[in-house]
Amino acid sequence: MQPLLLWTLSTAWAGSLSGGESPSNLNNAYEARRVAVLIGVDQYEDPSLDDLAFAGKDARDLAQALQEQGNFDELRILDHKDRTHRAGILAALQEATADLQRDDTFLLYLSGHGTLTIDPTDGTQLWFMPADSQLDLPDQTGINISWLEEQVATVNARRR
């Protein structure tokens, strides 16, 4: 029994690091990350929603400012009609937040049309309108801001 224990200990010792230092890639893995999802919807498929001139530009400008300051490690910019559909926005949010940890920071920026609905049961609801949304069907094609706030609140990052 003792030879097996000695072999196990010598194997563990051989694989350990000298001097108590950890490799730099391990330090990077535990370093707090800052992730931003910046959404600017300029073009809408529904003719009831006028196209916007600066929503996408605002998202890009914010990304540039964050990049110049060096504050964020990952910037996801959704500013083109193909990327600002409801499914694309929800997928980008899921991907960006999937592996965030407690010490990380998450920023969500939305620029585009919104609308309100009034329901006798649910009260007033605010909706963000993606590129493929329909103004007369916000509950089916929009993104409910209350729901979005709940999703962001469940992100593991402490700062959001």
C-alpha positions in Angstrom: 0.0 0.0 0.0 2.9 2.4 0.8 4.6 2.1 -2.6 1.3 3.2 -4.4 1.0 6.2 -2.1 4.6 7.2 -2.7 4.2 6.8 -6.4 1.0 9.0 -6.3 2.8 11.7 -4.3 5.8 11.7 -6.5 3.6 12.0 -9.6 1.7 14.8 -8.1 4.9 16.6 -7.1 6.4 16.2 -10.6 3.4 17.9 -12.1 3.4 20.8 -9.7 4.8 24.3 -10.4 7.9 25.5 -8.7 7.9 28.7 -6.8 4.1 28.9 -6.3 3.7 30.8 -9.5 0.8 30.1 -11.8 1.0 30.3 -15.6 -0.1 33.6 -17.1 -2.9 31.9 -19.1 -4.4 30.7 -15.8 -4.3 34.2 -14.4 -6.1 35.4 -17.6 -8.8 32.7 -17.1 -9.6 34.1 -13.7 -9.4 37.8 -14.6 -12.6 39.7 -14.5 -14.1 40.2 -18.0 -16.1 43.1 -19.4 -18.6 42.2 -22.1 -21.0 44.5 -24.0 -23.8 43.8 -26.4 -24.6 47.0 -28.3 -27.7 46.9 -30.5 -28.7 49.6 -33.0 -31.7 49.0 -35.2 -31.9 51.3 -38.2 -34.0 49.4 -40.7 -37.4 47.9 -40.1 -39.3 45.4 -42.3 -42.7 46.7 -41.1 -43.7 49.8 -43.1 -45.5 51.1 -39.9 -42.0 51.6 -38.3 -40.0 54.3 -40.0 -36.3 53.5 -40.5 -33.9 55.3 -38.2 -30.8 57.2 -39.3 -28.6 57.0 -36.2 -29.4 54.0 -34.0 -26.7 51.8 -35.6 -24.3 54.7 -35.6 -24.9 55.3 -31.9 -24.1 51.6 -31.1 -20.9 51.8 -33.2 -19.9 55.1 -31.6 -20.4 53.7 -28.1 -18.4 50.6 -29.1 -15.6 52.9 -30.3 -15.6 54.9 -27.1 -15.5 51.8 -25.0 -12.7 50.4 -27.1 -10.6 53.6 -27.0 -10.9 53.6 -23.2 -9.9 50.0 -23.1 -12.7 49.3 -20.7 -14.2 46.2 -22.4 -12.7 42.9 -23.4 -15.6 41.9 -25.8 -17.9 44.1 -27.8 -20.7 42.5 -29.8 -22.2 45.1 -32.1 -25.5 44.3 -33.8 -26.2 47.1 -36.2 -27.2 45.6 -39.5 -30.7 44.5 -40.5 -29.6 40.9 -40.8 -28.3 40.8 -37.2 -31.0 42.9 -35.5 -33.9 40.4 -36.0 -35.5 39.2 -32.8 -33.8 35.7 -33.0 -30.4 37.3 -33.7 -30.7 39.6 -30.7 -31.8 36.9 -28.3 -29.0 34.6 -29.5 -26.4 37.3 -29.1 -27.5 37.9 -25.6 -27.4 34.2 -24.7 -24.0 33.8 -26.2 -22.5 36.9 -24.6 -23.7 36.0 -21.1 -23.4 32.2 -21.1 -20.0 32.0 -19.4 -19.9 35.2 -17.4 -18.7 34.9 -13.8 -19.4 36.8 -10.6 -16.6 39.4 -11.0 -17.4 40.1 -14.6 -19.3 43.1 -16.0 -22.1 43.0 -18.6 -23.4 46.0 -20.5 -26.5 46.0 -22.7 -27.3 48.9 -25.0 -30.4 49.2 -27.0 -31.2 51.8 -29.7 -34.2 51.6 -31.9 -38.0 51.9 -31.9 -40.1 50.9 -28.9 -43.8 50.8 -28.2 -46.2 50.5 -25.3 -49.1 48.1 -24.9 -51.8 48.5 -22.3 -53.5 45.4 -21.0 -56.1 45.2 -18.2 -54.4 42.3 -16.6 -50.7 43.0 -17.2 -50.9 46.8 -17.2 -48.6 48.8 -19.3 -45.8 47.0 -21.1 -42.8 48.5 -22.9 -41.4 46.7 -25.9 -38.2 47.0 -27.9 -38.8 46.5 -31.6 -36.3 44.4 -33.5 -35.9 44.8 -37.3 -38.4 42.0 -38.0 -41.0 43.2 -35.5 -44.5 44.3 -36.4 -45.9 47.4 -34.6 -49.4 45.8 -34.3 -48.0 42.6 -32.8 -45.4 43.7 -30.2 -46.3 40.9 -27.8 -45.4 38.3 -30.5 -42.6 40.1 -32.4 -41.1 42.6 -30.0 -38.9 42.0 -26.9 -40.6 42.8 -23.6 -38.4 45.2 -21.6 -39.5 43.7 -18.3 -38.6 40.3 -19.5 -35.3 41.6 -20.8 -34.5 43.2 -17.4 -35.3 39.9 -15.7 -32.9 38.1 -18.0 -30.1 40.6 -17.4 -30.7 40.3 -13.6 -30.0 36.5 -13.8 -26.6 37.0 -15.5 -23.9 35.8 -13.2 -21.9 39.1 -13.6 -22.2 41.2 -10.5 -22.1 44.4 -12.5 -24.7 44.7 -15.1 
